[in-house]
Amino acid sequence: MTVGELTFDARIGGPEDGKWVLLLHGFPVNSSCYDTVVPRLHESGLRTIVFDQRGYSPGARPDGVDAYALDHLVDDALGVLDQLGIQYAMLVGHDWGGIVAWHLAGKHPDRFTSLVAASTGHPSAMRDALENSDQRERSSYIKDFIADDAEEKLLARKGVLLRRAGVTAAELEPLTAPGALTGPLNWYRANFTGNIAETLACPPVEIPTTMIWGDADAALGREQAQMSGRYAYSDFRFCELPGIDHWVPQHADAAMASEIALRSAVF
């Protein structure tokens, strides 16, 4: 699928008359993270769009850190919907895809009927958590991701650091192609340097919202997830998954699909 000068690898499926659901992946796993969620959504009557975002699709790897600024990531998602002629969709995001999803929901509420965010809370809740919890310590890995030698270190010894964090060998494989990890890391370099608070500043969300969080998540703590309700002005549901780590789509696919289907229902 071509949006502007970029070509994204995308998959569309589900019942032709189903409600649209746009699913946004995080770092470092591409849209394959939703491979076991998507069939469950189709069974629930939903129609899905998943795509490998900027830096992950081989045809969408622009040069330069600035090309990965948050505004571009948001515009990519809107561009995909526009290319498909979709005016309204449900919105789902995990990890970095969650940050993009919060911004889409906050800045373009006319395009989305509801939001389901997994792991990553509203950016303002993250700001609060950095000041009042152990979130700063949990986020200390980011300094390693923005370093000039991050690609070399993360791919060393067959990607042992990422595999220790829970990334499987199959999920890691697309990142081993020459230059394939630079785009994904540029998400961090473009948005977690300089005036980070200004870069990530996001309006409150005024569409119905579900926040899913696993209590074994080592990177993202309870506070940033639960306090997202302060910045969700419509119906807000906090769904805690006992024993689930950061990789919610892969390790809690049934629960995640259930929450998405529940949020799609009209009461």
C-alpha positions as protocol buffer text, in pm:
chain_id: "A"
residue {
  index: 1
  type: MET
  ca { x: 0 y: 0 z: 0 }
}
residue {
  index: 2
  type: THR
  ca { x: 149 y: 334 z: -109 }
}
residue {
  index: 3
  type: VAL
  ca { x: 107 y: 647 z: 104 }
}
residue {
  index: 4
  type: GLY
  ca { x: 291 y: 947 z: -36 }
}
residue {
  index: 5
  type: GLU
  ca { x: 641 y: 827 z: -125 }
}
residue {
  index: 6
  type: LEU
  ca { x: 631 y: 528 z: 109 }
}
residue {
  index: 7
  type: THR
  ca { x: 506 y: 175 z: 46 }
}
residue {
  index: 8
  type: PHE
  ca { x: 379 y: -17 z: 347 }
}
residue {
  index: 9
  type: ASP
  ca { x: 332 y: -392 z: 381 }
}
residue {
  index: 10
  type: ALA
  ca { x: -30 y: -424 z: 488 }
}
residue {
  index: 11
  type: ARG
  ca { x: -288 y: -696 z: 546 }
}
residue {
  index: 12
  type: ILE
  ca { x: -664 y: -656 z: 539 }
}
residue {
  index: 13
  type: GLY
  ca { x: -908 y: -924 z: 645 }
}
residue {
  index: 14
  type: GLY
  ca { x: -1231 y: -1016 z: 814 }
}
residue {
  index: 15
  type: PRO
  ca { x: -1599 y: -995 z: 719 }
}
residue {
  index: 16
  type: GLU
  ca { x: -1670 y: -748 z: 440 }
}
residue {
  index: 17
  type: ASP
  ca { x: -1943 y: -584 z: 647 }
}
residue {
  index: 18
  type: GLY
  ca { x: -1743 y: -577 z: 970 }
}
residue {
  index: 19
  type: LYS
  ca { x: -1644 y: -268 z: 1162 }
}
residue {
  index: 20
  type: TRP
  ca { x: -1293 y: -155 z: 1076 }
}
residue {
  index: 21
  type: VAL
  ca { x: -1015 y: -199 z: 1331 }
}
residue {
  index: 22
  type: LEU
  ca { x: -671 y: -43 z: 1276 }
}
residue {
  index: 23
  type: LEU
  ca { x: -398 y: -221 z: 1476 }
}
residue {
  index: 24
  type: LEU
  ca { x: -61 y: -50 z: 1533 }
}
residue {
  index: 25
  type: HIS
  ca { x: 243 y: -247 z: 1646 }
}
residue {
  index: 26
  type: GLY
  ca { x: 531 y: -139 z: 1869 }
}
residue {
  index: 27
  type: PHE
  ca { x: 906 y: -199 z: 1897 }
}
residue {
  index: 28
  type: PRO
  ca { x: 1078 y: -412 z: 1783 }
}
residue {
  index: 29
  type: VAL
  ca { x: 820 y: -659 z: 1652 }
}
residue {
  index: 30
  type: ASN
  ca { x: 633 y: -566 z: 1334 }
}
residue {
  index: 31
  type: SER
  ca { x: 264 y: -626 z: 1271 }
}
residue {
  index: 32
  type: SER
  ca { x: 315 y: -1002 z: 1309 }
}
residue {
  index: 33
  type: CYS
  ca { x: 266 y: -942 z: 1681 }
}
residue {
  index: 34
  type: TYR
  ca { x: -108 y: -947 z: 1606 }
}
residue {
  index: 35
  type: ASP
  ca { x: -103 y: -1274 z: 1412 }
}
residue {
  index: 36
  type: THR
  ca { x: -305 y: -1463 z: 1673 }
}
residue {
  index: 37
  type: VAL
  ca { x: -523 y: -1167 z: 1772 }
}
residue {
  index: 38
  type: VAL
  ca { x: -652 y: -1092 z: 1423 }
}
residue {
  index: 39
  type: PRO
  ca { x: -830 y: -1427 z: 1357 }
}
residue {
  index: 40
  type: ARG
  ca { x: -1017 y: -1388 z: 1686 }
}
residue {
  index: 41
  type: LEU
  ca { x: -1132 y: -1043 z: 1580 }
}
residue {
  index: 42
  type: HIS
  ca { x: -1254 y: -1182 z: 1250 }
}
residue {
  index: 43
  type: GLU
  ca { x: -1454 y: -1443 z: 1442 }
}
residue {
  index: 44
  type: SER
  ca { x: -1611 y: -1153 z: 1634 }
}
residue {
  index: 45
  type: GLY
  ca { x: -1725 y: -996 z: 1308 }
}
residue {
  index: 46
  type: LEU
  ca { x: -1456 y: -727 z: 1290 }
}
residue {
  index: 47
  type: ARG
  ca { x: -1256 y: -627 z: 981 }
}
residue {
  index: 48
  type: THR
  ca { x: -889 y: -557 z: 1042 }
}
residue {
  index: 49
  type: ILE
  ca { x: -603 y: -351 z: 899 }
}
residue {
  index: 50
  type: VAL
  ca { x: -250 y: -424 z: 1013 }
}
residue {
  index: 51
  type: PHE
  ca { x: 61 y: -278 z: 852 }
}
residue {
  index: 52
  type: ASP
  ca { x: 433 y: -268 z: 915 }
}
residue {
  index: 53
  type: GLN
  ca { x: 491 y: 93 z: 1005 }
}
residue {
  index: 54
  type: ARG
  ca { x: 758 y: 342 z: 901 }
}
residue {
  index: 55
  type: GLY
  ca { x: 1101 y: 184 z: 931 }
}
residue {
  index: 56
  type: TYR
  ca { x: 958 y: -169 z: 943 }
}
residue {
  index: 57
  type: SER
  ca { x: 828 y: -199 z: 586 }
}
residue {
  index: 58
  type: PRO
  ca { x: 1123 y: -228 z: 344 }
}
residue {
  index: 59
  type: GLY
  ca { x: 952 y: 24 z: 116 }
}
residue {
  index: 60
  type: ALA
  ca { x: 904 y: 276 z: 396 }
}
residue {
  index: 61
  type: ARG
  ca { x: 1252 y: 342 z: 535 }
}
residue {
  index: 62
  type: PRO
  ca { x: 1332 y: 708 z: 473 }
}
residue {
  index: 63
  type: ASP
  ca { x: 1677 y: 833 z: 564 }
}
residue {
  index: 64
  type: GLY
  ca { x: 1741 y: 1059 z: 862 }
}
residue {
  index: 65
  type: VAL
  ca { x: 1622 y: 1063 z: 1220 }
}
residue {
  index: 66
  type: ASP
  ca { x: 1377 y: 1350 z: 1166 }
}
residue {
  index: 67
  type: ALA
  ca { x: 1177 y: 1135 z: 924 }
}
residue {
  index: 68
  type: TYR
  ca { x: 1060 y: 932 z: 1225 }
}
residue {
  index: 69
  type: ALA
  ca { x: 913 y: 1217 z: 1426 }
}
residue {
  index: 70
  type: LEU
  ca { x: 580 y: 1139 z: 1589 }
}
residue {
  index: 71
  type: ASP
  ca { x: 379 y: 1360 z: 1354 }
}
residue {
  index: 72
  type: HIS
  ca { x: 497 y: 1149 z: 1058 }
}
residue {
  index: 73
  type: LEU
  ca { x: 398 y: 827 z: 1235 }
}
residue {
  index: 74
  type: VAL
  ca { x: 52 y: 967 z: 1303 }
}
residue {
  index: 75
  type: ASP
  ca { x: 15 y: 1087 z: 944 }
}
residue {
  index: 76
  type: ASP
  ca { x: 113 y: 742 z: 812 }
}
residue {
  index: 77
  type: ALA
  ca { x: -178 y: 580 z: 995 }
}
residue {
  index: 78
  type: LEU
  ca { x: -422 y: 842 z: 869 }
}
residue {
  index: 79
  type: GLY
  ca { x: -280 y: 798 z: 520 }
}
residue {
  index: 80
  type: VAL
  ca { x: -345 y: 424 z: 528 }
}
residue {
  index: 81
  type: LEU
  ca { x: -709 y: 485 z: 622 }
}
residue {
  index: 82
  type: ASP
  ca { x: -742 y: 749 z: 351 }
}
residue {
  index: 83
  type: GLN
  ca { x: -598 y: 514 z: 87 }
}
residue {
  index: 84
  type: LEU
  ca { x: -861 y: 258 z: 181 }
}
residue {
  index: 85
  type: GLY
  ca { x: -1141 y: 516 z: 186 }
}
residue {
  index: 86
  type: ILE
  ca { x: -1213 y: 448 z: 553 }
}
residue {
  index: 87
  type: GLN
  ca { x: -1369 y: 739 z: 740 }
}
residue {
  index: 88
  type: TYR
  ca { x: -1409 y: 573 z: 1080 }
}
residue {
  index: 89
  type: ALA
  ca { x: -1227 y: 289 z: 1254 }
}
residue {
  index: 90
  type: MET
  ca { x: -1160 y: 141 z: 1593 }
}
residue {
  index: 91
  type: LEU
  ca { x: -804 y: 204 z: 1704 }
}
residue {
  index: 92
  type: VAL
  ca { x: -568 y: -45 z: 1871 }
}
residue {
  index: 93
  type: GLY
  ca { x: -205 y: 12 z: 1967 }
}
residue {
  index: 94
  type: HIS
  ca { x: 63 y: -169 z: 2164 }
}
residue {
  index: 95
  type: ASP
  ca { x: 392 y: -25 z: 2295 }
}
residue {
  index: 96
  type: TRP
  ca { x: 507 y: 244 z: 2047 }
}
residue {
  index: 97
  type: GLY
  ca { x: 190 y: 174 z: 1851 }
}
residue {
  index: 98
  type: GLY
  ca { x: 7 y: 275 z: 2169 }
}
residue {
  index: 99
  type: ILE
  ca { x: 182 y: 613 z: 2175 }
}
residue {
  index: 100
  type: VAL
  ca { x: 82 y: 670 z: 1813 }
}
residue {
  index: 101
  type: ALA
  ca { x: -272 y: 553 z: 1892 }
}
residue {
  index: 102
  type: TRP
  ca { x: -312 y: 793 z: 2186 }
}
residue {
  index: 103
  type: HIS
  ca { x: -206 y: 1080 z: 1961 }
}
residue {
  index: 104
  type: LEU
  ca { x: -441 y: 972 z: 1684 }
}
residue {
  index: 105
  type: ALA
  ca { x: -730 y: 950 z: 1928 }
}
residue {
  index: 106
  type: GLY
  ca { x: -646 y: 1279 z: 2097 }
}
residue {
  index: 107
  type: LYS
  ca { x: -583 y: 1481 z: 1782 }
}
residue {
  index: 108
  type: HIS
  ca { x: -826 y: 1317 z: 1537 }
}
residue {
  index: 109
  type: PRO
  ca { x: -1127 y: 1200 z: 1741 }
}
residue {
  index: 110
  type: ASP
  ca { x: -1350 y: 1240 z: 1436 }
}
residue {
  index: 111
  type: ARG
  ca { x: -1175 y: 945 z: 1268 }
}
residue {
  index: 112
  type: PHE
  ca { x: -1197 y: 687 z: 1547 }
}
residue {
  index: 113
  type: THR
  ca { x: -1489 y: 533 z: 1731 }
}
residue {
  index: 114
  type: SER
  ca { x: -1289 y: 392 z: 2025 }
}
residue {
  index: 115
  type: LEU
  ca { x: -938 y: 316 z: 2146 }
}
residue {
  index: 116
  type: VAL
  ca { x: -778 y: 5 z: 2296 }
}
residue {
  index: 117
  type: ALA
  ca { x: -423 y: 70 z: 2417 }
}
residue {
  index: 118
  type: ALA
  ca { x: -202 y: -211 z: 2543 }
}
residue {
  index: 119
  type: SER
  ca { x: 91 y: -157 z: 2780 }
}
residue {
  index: 120
  type: THR
  ca { x: 154 y: 208 z: 2692 }
}
residue {
  index: 121
  type: GLY
  ca { x: -53 y: 466 z: 2876 }
}
residue {
  index: 122
  type: HIS
  ca { x: -148 y: 818 z: 2777 }
}
residue {
  index: 123
  type: PRO
  ca { x: 168 y: 1032 z: 2737 }
}
residue {
  index: 124
  type: SER
  ca { x: 51 y: 1266 z: 3016 }
}
residue {
  index: 125
  type: ALA
  ca { x: 7 y: 969 z: 3249 }
}
residue {
  index: 126
  type: MET
  ca { x: 359 y: 859 z: 3156 }
}
residue {
  index: 127
  type: ARG
  ca { x: 484 y: 1206 z: 3248 }
}
residue {
  index: 128
  type: ASP
  ca { x: 310 y: 1179 z: 3584 }
}
residue {
  index: 129
  type: ALA
  ca { x: 451 y: 832 z: 3644 }
}
residue {
  index: 130
  type: LEU
  ca { x: 805 y: 944 z: 3566 }
}
residue {
  index: 131
  type: GLU
  ca { x: 773 y: 1196 z: 3849 }
}
residue {
  index: 132
  type: ASN
  ca { x: 591 y: 984 z: 4106 }
}
residue {
  index: 133
  type: SER
  ca { x: 684 y: 617 z: 4061 }
}
residue {
  index: 134
  type: ASP
  ca { x: 963 y: 384 z: 3954 }
}
residue {
  index: 135
  type: GLN
  ca { x: 886 y: 449 z: 3588 }
}
residue {
  index: 136
  type: ARG
  ca { x: 1205 y: 650 z: 3532 }
}
residue {
  index: 137
  type: GLU
  ca { x: 1411 y: 348 z: 3636 }
}
residue {
  index: 138
  type: ARG
  ca { x: 1196 y: 118 z: 3421 }
}
residue {
  index: 139
  type: SER
  ca { x: 1256 y: 345 z: 3121 }
}
residue {
  index: 140
  type: SER
  ca { x: 1633 y: 365 z: 3166 }
}
residue {
  index: 141
  type: TYR
  ca { x: 1685 y: 129 z: 2869 }
}
residue {
  index: 142
  type: ILE
  ca { x: 1588 y: 412 z: 2631 }
}
residue {
  index: 143
  type: LYS
  ca { x: 1932 y: 572 z: 2662 }
}
residue {
  index: 144
  type: ASP
  ca { x: 2078 y: 256 z: 2510 }
}
residue {
  index: 145
  type: PHE
  ca { x: 1827 y: 263 z: 2223 }
}
residue {
  index: 146
  type: ILE
  ca { x: 1916 y: 619 z: 2119 }
}
residue {
  index: 147
  type: ALA
  ca { x: 2293 y: 556 z: 2128 }
}
residue {
  index: 148
  type: ASP
  ca { x: 2483 y: 562 z: 1798 }
}
residue {
  index: 149
  type: ASP
  ca { x: 2589 y: 201 z: 1838 }
}
residue {
  index: 150
  type: ALA
  ca { x: 2247 y: 68 z: 1939 }
}
residue {
  index: 151
  type: GLU
  ca { x: 2205 y: -141 z: 1623 }
}
residue {
  index: 152
  type: GLU
  ca { x: 2535 y: -320 z: 1677 }
}
residue {
  index: 153
  type: LYS
  ca { x: 2471 y: -390 z: 2044 }
}
residue {
  index: 154
  type: LEU
  ca { x: 2113 y: -511 z: 1997 }
}
residue {
  index: 155
  type: LEU
  ca { x: 2205 y: -748 z: 1713 }
}
residue {
  index: 156
  type: ALA
  ca { x: 2523 y: -880 z: 1875 }
}
residue {
  index: 157
  type: ARG
  ca { x: 2534 y: -1252 z: 1957 }
}
residue {
  index: 158
  type: LYS
  ca { x: 2221 y: -1322 z: 1750 }
}
residue {
  index: 159
  type: GLY
  ca { x: 2022 y: -1049 z: 1923 }
}
residue {
  index: 160
  type: VAL
  ca { x: 2067 y: -1188 z: 2273 }
}
residue {
  index: 161
  type: LEU
  ca { x: 1959 y: -864 z: 2445 }
}
residue {
  index: 162
  type: LEU
  ca { x: 1628 y: -851 z: 2258 }
}
residue {
  index: 163
  type: ARG
  ca { x: 1575 y: -1225 z: 2302 }
}
residue {
  index: 164
  type: ARG
  ca { x: 1628 y: -1190 z: 2676 }
}
residue {
  index: 165
  type: ALA
  ca { x: 1358 y: -922 z: 2674 }
}
residue {
  index: 166
  type: GLY
  ca { x: 1113 y: -1169 z: 2521 }
}
residue {
  index: 167
  type: VAL
  ca { x: 1153 y: -1121 z: 2145 }
}
residue {
  index: 168
  type: THR
  ca { x: 1150 y: -1456 z: 1966 }
}
residue {
  index: 169
  type: ALA
  ca { x: 1403 y: -1560 z: 1701 }
}
residue {
  index: 170
  type: ALA
  ca { x: 1131 y: -1545 z: 1435 }
}
residue {
  index: 171
  type: GLU
  ca { x: 1030 y: -1192 z: 1542 }
}
residue {
  index: 172
  type: LEU
  ca { x: 1394 y: -1085 z: 1542 }
}
residue {
  index: 173
  type: GLU
  ca { x: 1472 y: -1221 z: 1195 }
}
residue {
  index: 174
  type: PRO
  ca { x: 1333 y: -926 z: 988 }
}
residue {
  index: 175
  type: LEU
  ca { x: 1555 y: -687 z: 1187 }
}
residue {
  index: 176
  type: THR
  ca { x: 1874 y: -867 z: 1089 }
}
residue {
  index: 177
  type: ALA
  ca { x: 1867 y: -749 z: 727 }
}
residue {
  index: 178
  type: PRO
  ca { x: 2122 y: -472 z: 659 }
}
residue {
  index: 179
  type: GLY
  ca { x: 1988 y: -141 z: 793 }
}
residue {
  index: 180
  type: ALA
  ca { x: 1654 y: -288 z: 902 }
}
residue {
  index: 181
  type: LEU
  ca { x: 1691 y: -195 z: 1270 }
}
residue {
  index: 182
  type: THR
  ca { x: 1786 y: 169 z: 1212 }
}
residue {
  index: 183
  type: GLY
  ca { x: 1435 y: 289 z: 1125 }
}
residue {
  index: 184
  type: PRO
  ca { x: 1273 y: 131 z: 1432 }
}
residue {
  index: 185
  type: LEU
  ca { x: 1544 y: 275 z: 1658 }
}
residue {
  index: 186
  type: ASN
  ca { x: 1497 y: 615 z: 1495 }
}
residue {
  index: 187
  type: TRP
  ca { x: 1152 y: 626 z: 1655 }
}
residue {
  index: 188
  type: TYR
  ca { x: 1336 y: 662 z: 1985 }
}
residue {
  index: 189
  type: ARG
  ca { x: 1605 y: 895 z: 1853 }
}
residue {
  index: 190
  type: ALA
  ca { x: 1352 y: 1131 z: 1696 }
}
residue {
  index: 191
  type: ASN
  ca { x: 1110 y: 1146 z: 1987 }
}
residue {
  index: 192
  type: PHE
  ca { x: 1307 y: 1076 z: 2306 }
}
residue {
  index: 193
  type: THR
  ca { x: 1573 y: 1343 z: 2260 }
}
residue {
  index: 194
  type: GLY
  ca { x: 1552 y: 1721 z: 2294 }
}
residue {
  index: 195
  type: ASN
  ca { x: 1231 y: 1857 z: 2448 }
}
residue {
  index: 196
  type: ILE
  ca { x: 1064 y: 1522 z: 2506 }
}
residue {
  index: 197
  type: ALA
  ca { x: 769 y: 1666 z: 2700 }
}
residue {
  index: 198
  type: GLU
  ca { x: 682 y: 1896 z: 2410 }
}
residue {
  index: 199
  type: THR
  ca { x: 733 y: 1624 z: 2150 }
}
residue {
  index: 200
  type: LEU
  ca { x: 506 y: 1373 z: 2325 }
}
residue {
  index: 201
  type: ALA
  ca { x: 245 y: 1624 z: 2450 }
}
residue {
  index: 202
  type: CYS
  ca { x: -97 y: 1478 z: 2371 }
}
residue {
  index: 203
  type: PRO
  ca { x: -450 y: 1612 z: 2421 }
}
residue {
  index: 204
  type: PRO
  ca { x: -694 y: 1423 z: 2645 }
}
residue {
  index: 205
  type: VAL
  ca { x: -888 y: 1152 z: 2464 }
}
residue {
  index: 206
  type: GLU
  ca { x: -1262 y: 1195 z: 2429 }
}
residue {
  index: 207
  type: ILE
  ca { x: -1357 y: 863 z: 2270 }
}
residue {
  index: 208
  type: PRO
  ca { x: -1436 y: 543 z: 2467 }
}
residue {
  index: 209
  type: THR
  ca { x: -1107 y: 391 z: 2578 }
}
residue {
  index: 210
  type: THR
  ca { x: -975 y: 63 z: 2719 }
}
residue {
  index: 211
  type: MET
  ca { x: -629 y: 39 z: 2874 }
}
residue {
  index: 212
  type: ILE
  ca { x: -481 y: -314 z: 2892 }
}
residue {
  index: 213
  type: TRP
  ca { x: -178 y: -373 z: 3113 }
}
residue {
  index: 214
  type: GLY
  ca { x: 6 y: -688 z: 3222 }
}
residue {
  index: 215
  type: ASP
  ca { x: 123 y: -685 z: 3582 }
}
residue {
  index: 216
  type: ALA
  ca { x: 451 y: -858 z: 3487 }
}
residue {
  index: 217
  type: ASP
  ca { x: 552 y: -578 z: 3248 }
}
residue {
  index: 218
  type: ALA
  ca { x: 912 y: -485 z: 3332 }
}
residue {
  index: 219
  type: ALA
  ca { x: 924 y: -174 z: 3111 }
}
residue {
  index: 220
  type: LEU
  ca { x: 593 y: -3 z: 3183 }
}
residue {
  index: 221
  type: GLY
  ca { x: 450 y: 20 z: 3533 }
}
residue {
  index: 222
  type: ARG
  ca { x: 100 y: 24 z: 3673 }
}
residue {
  index: 223
  type: GLU
  ca { x: 91 y: 398 z: 3739 }
}
residue {
  index: 224
  type: GLN
  ca { x: 128 y: 510 z: 3379 }
}
residue {
  index: 225
  type: ALA
  ca { x: -140 y: 262 z: 3273 }
}
residue {
  index: 226
  type: GLN
  ca { x: -396 y: 314 z: 3548 }
}
residue {
  index: 227
  type: MET
  ca { x: -355 y: 693 z: 3560 }
}
residue {
  index: 228
  type: SER
  ca { x: -440 y: 713 z: 3190 }
}
residue {
  index: 229
  type: GLY
  ca { x: -800 y: 732 z: 3306 }
}
residue {
  index: 230
  type: ARG
  ca { x: -732 y: 1090 z: 3411 }
}
residue {
  index: 231
  type: TYR
  ca { x: -680 y: 1178 z: 3046 }
}
residue {
  index: 232
  type: ALA
  ca { x: -966 y: 974 z: 2899 }
}
residue {
  index: 233
  type: TYR
  ca { x: -1279 y: 1185 z: 2927 }
}
residue {
  index: 234
  type: SER
  ca { x: -1527 y: 936 z: 2784 }
}
residue {
  index: 235
  type: ASP
  ca { x: -1591 y: 585 z: 2915 }
}
residue {
  index: 236
  type: PHE
  ca { x: -1263 y: 437 z: 3045 }
}
residue {
  index: 237
  type: ARG
  ca { x: -1189 y: 76 z: 3133 }
}
residue {
  index: 238
  type: PHE
  ca { x: -866 y: -43 z: 3295 }
}
residue {
  index: 239
  type: CYS
  ca { x: -799 y: -411 z: 3227 }
}
residue {
  index: 240
  type: GLU
  ca { x: -519 y: -567 z: 3432 }
}
residue {
  index: 241
  type: LEU
  ca { x: -383 y: -902 z: 3314 }
}
residue {
  index: 242
  type: PRO
  ca { x: -227 y: -1104 z: 3598 }
}
residue {
  index: 243
  type: GLY
  ca { x: 101 y: -1274 z: 3512 }
}
residue {
  index: 244
  type: ILE
  ca { x: 126 y: -1118 z: 3163 }
}
residue {
  index: 245
  type: ASP
  ca { x: 446 y: -941 z: 3063 }
}
residue {
  index: 246
  type: HIS
  ca { x: 503 y: -658 z: 2816 }
}
residue {
  index: 247
  type: TRP
  ca { x: 415 y: -866 z: 2509 }
}
residue {
  index: 248
  type: VAL
  ca { x: 37 y: -849 z: 2548 }
}
residue {
  index: 249
  type: PRO
  ca { x: -65 y: -925 z: 2184 }
}
residue {
  index: 250
  type: GLN
  ca { x: 146 y: -1241 z: 2175 }
}
residue {
  index: 251
  type: HIS
  ca { x: 99 y: -1366 z: 2532 }
}
residue {
  index: 252
  type: ALA
  ca { x: -261 y: -1261 z: 2600 }
}
residue {
  index: 253
  type: ASP
  ca { x: -413 y: -1276 z: 2252 }
}
residue {
  index: 254
  type: ALA
  ca { x: -749 y: -1411 z: 2368 }
}
residue {
  index: 255
  type: ALA
  ca { x: -788 y: -1148 z: 2641 }
}
residue {
  index: 256
  type: MET
  ca { x: -683 y: -869 z: 2408 }
}
residue {
  index: 257
  type: ALA
  ca { x: -920 y: -979 z: 2132 }
}
residue {
  index: 258
  type: SER
  ca { x: -1200 y: -1003 z: 2388 }
}
residue {
  index: 259
  type: GLU
  ca { x: -1138 y: -647 z: 2509 }
}
residue {
  index: 260
  type: ILE
  ca { x: -1133 y: -516 z: 2153 }
}
residue {
  index: 261
  type: ALA
  ca { x: -1457 y: -696 z: 2068 }
}
residue {
  index: 262
  type: LEU
  ca { x: -1617 y: -568 z: 2388 }
}
residue {
  index: 263
  type: ARG
  ca { x: -1516 y: -212 z: 2305 }
}
residue {
  index: 264
  type: SER
  ca { x: -1663 y: -252 z: 1955 }
}
residue {
  index: 265
  type: ALA
  ca { x: -2008 y: -331 z: 2091 }
}
residue {
  index: 266
  type: VAL
  ca { x: -2275 y: -63 z: 2094 }
}
residue {
  index: 267
  type: PHE
  ca { x: -2480 y: -59 z: 2415 }
}
